[in-house]
């Protein structure tokens, strides 16, 4: 005889206490420009998966890569300024 048993993890997977905290949501919000820039870069790369990239494709990938790098640098610089003692930057 097989007993039917609920799986506790599956039942409580969406319990209110498992939601992201306000601090986690703030970090996600701060990193959103980086996430969006990475998505743009991936979109540019995905377009060229099944064909030889044209000059326009190469330019789009370079532009997306530069934008992703610039956004990351901005985020790192902002974090570095926030962590310096006395607010000196």
WOCORQUI-V606718 format. One record per residue. N is the residue number from 1. RES is the residue in one letter. SS is DSSP state (hx for helix, st for strand, lp for the rest). PHI is phi as a letter, one per 40 degrees, with the letter a starting at -180 (none if undefined). OMEGA is omega in whole degrees, 0 to 359 (NA if undefined). Layout:
n=N res=RES ss=SS phi=PHI omega=OMEGA
n=N res=RES ss=SS phi=PHI omega=OMEGA
This chain:
n=1 res=X ss=lp phi=none omega=179
n=2 res=X ss=lp phi=c omega=178
n=3 res=X ss=lp phi=c omega=177
n=4 res=X ss=lp phi=c omega=183
n=5 res=X ss=lp phi=b omega=176
n=6 res=X ss=lp phi=c omega=177
n=7 res=X ss=lp phi=c omega=186
n=8 res=X ss=hx phi=d omega=181
n=9 res=X ss=hx phi=c omega=180
n=10 res=X ss=hx phi=c omega=181
n=11 res=X ss=hx phi=c omega=184
n=12 res=X ss=lp phi=b omega=184
n=13 res=X ss=lp phi=c omega=182
n=14 res=X ss=lp phi=b omega=178
n=15 res=X ss=lp phi=c omega=183
n=16 res=X ss=hx phi=d omega=182
n=17 res=X ss=hx phi=c omega=180
n=18 res=X ss=hx phi=c omega=178
n=19 res=X ss=lp phi=c omega=177
n=20 res=X ss=lp phi=c omega=179
n=21 res=X ss=lp phi=c omega=177
n=22 res=X ss=hx phi=c omega=179
n=23 res=X ss=hx phi=c omega=179
n=24 res=X ss=hx phi=c omega=177
n=25 res=X ss=hx phi=c omega=177
n=26 res=X ss=hx phi=c omega=179
n=27 res=X ss=hx phi=c omega=178
n=28 res=X ss=hx phi=c omega=180
n=29 res=X ss=hx phi=c omega=179
n=30 res=X ss=hx phi=c omega=182
n=31 res=X ss=hx phi=c omega=183
n=32 res=X ss=hx phi=d omega=176
n=33 res=X ss=hx phi=d omega=178
n=34 res=X ss=hx phi=c omega=180
n=35 res=X ss=hx phi=c omega=181
n=36 res=X ss=hx phi=c omega=178
n=37 res=X ss=hx phi=c omega=177
n=38 res=X ss=hx phi=c omega=177
n=39 res=X ss=hx phi=c omega=177
n=40 res=X ss=hx phi=c omega=178
n=41 res=X ss=hx phi=c omega=178
n=42 res=X ss=hx phi=c omega=177
n=43 res=X ss=hx phi=d omega=180
n=44 res=X ss=hx phi=c omega=180
n=45 res=X ss=hx phi=c omega=181
n=46 res=X ss=hx phi=c omega=180
n=47 res=X ss=hx phi=d omega=186
n=48 res=X ss=lp phi=c omega=183
n=49 res=X ss=lp phi=c omega=186
n=50 res=X ss=lp phi=b omega=178
n=51 res=X ss=lp phi=a omega=175
n=52 res=X ss=lp phi=c omega=182
n=53 res=X ss=lp phi=c omega=175
n=54 res=X ss=lp phi=c omega=178
n=55 res=X ss=hx phi=c omega=178
n=56 res=X ss=hx phi=c omega=177
n=57 res=X ss=hx phi=c omega=180
n=58 res=X ss=hx phi=c omega=179
n=59 res=X ss=hx phi=c omega=180
n=60 res=X ss=hx phi=c omega=179
n=61 res=X ss=hx phi=c omega=178
n=62 res=X ss=hx phi=c omega=180
n=63 res=X ss=hx phi=c omega=179
n=64 res=X ss=hx phi=c omega=179
n=65 res=X ss=hx phi=c omega=178
n=66 res=X ss=hx phi=c omega=179
n=67 res=X ss=hx phi=c omega=180
n=68 res=X ss=hx phi=c omega=179
n=69 res=X ss=hx phi=c omega=180
n=70 res=X ss=hx phi=c omega=179
n=71 res=X ss=hx phi=c omega=178
n=72 res=X ss=hx phi=c omega=179
n=73 res=X ss=hx phi=c omega=178
n=74 res=X ss=hx phi=c omega=180
n=75 res=X ss=hx phi=c omega=180
n=76 res=X ss=hx phi=c omega=179
n=77 res=X ss=hx phi=c omega=178
n=78 res=X ss=hx phi=c omega=179
n=79 res=X ss=hx phi=c omega=180
n=80 res=X ss=hx phi=c omega=178
n=81 res=X ss=hx phi=c omega=182
n=82 res=X ss=hx phi=c omega=185
n=83 res=X ss=hx phi=c omega=180
n=84 res=X ss=lp phi=c omega=181
n=85 res=X ss=hx phi=c omega=178
n=86 res=X ss=hx phi=g omega=179
n=87 res=X ss=hx phi=g omega=180
n=88 res=X ss=lp phi=c omega=178
n=89 res=X ss=lp phi=b omega=NA
